[in-house]
Amino acid sequence: MLVYTFRTNPFKDKLKEIFPDIFIFDKLNEDFKIFSNKILKEKLDKILGIAKSDISQSETKTINQFNNKKMDKNGRENYNLTPWSNFDISKKPTTSFCNWTMYKIAEFIEDNNLNTKLSFVHLNKKDLDKRINFALV
């Protein structure tokens, strides 16, 4: 499994303790090139993205939108994600940098005919330890 988060995640040091090989997105386009090569090289079964949030929940869908613009004019409207067990389900998709990575990774998985499952969770601080510990099971 490959786990990723973002430079701006205030929990990234704790995540590095739990997942020493965690990938940290900083510059989205540049880092996506590195990340996608890592996906191909490592032939992964699962990818888990983690971001900070006020509410802990699992995303089930990524949409073709970044802020107020479509990311890929000819791309699919959305991709389904694999919900992470024991998490509440998000009621609606995000449109921020979290969604950008989810969409780009899902599109890359499909374009390369990979069997990799993609999950994404938003965690709040009080759930960090108990939720992440579950992720290791």
Sequence and secondary structure as in RCSB ss.txt:
>XXXX:A:sequence
MLVYTFRTNPFKDKLKEIFPDIFIFDKLNEDFKIFSNKILKEKLDKILGIAKSDISQSETKTINQFNNKKMDKNG
RENYNLTPWSNFDISKKPTTSFCNWTMYKIAEFIEDNNLNTKLSFVHLNKKDLDKRINFALV
>XXXX:A:secstr
 EEEEETT TTHHHHHHH TT EEESSHHHHHHHHHHHHHHHT SEEEEEEE SS EE  EEES BTTB S TTS
 SEEE    TTS B SS   SHHHHHHHHHHHHHHHTT   EEEEEEE GGGHHHHHHHHT 
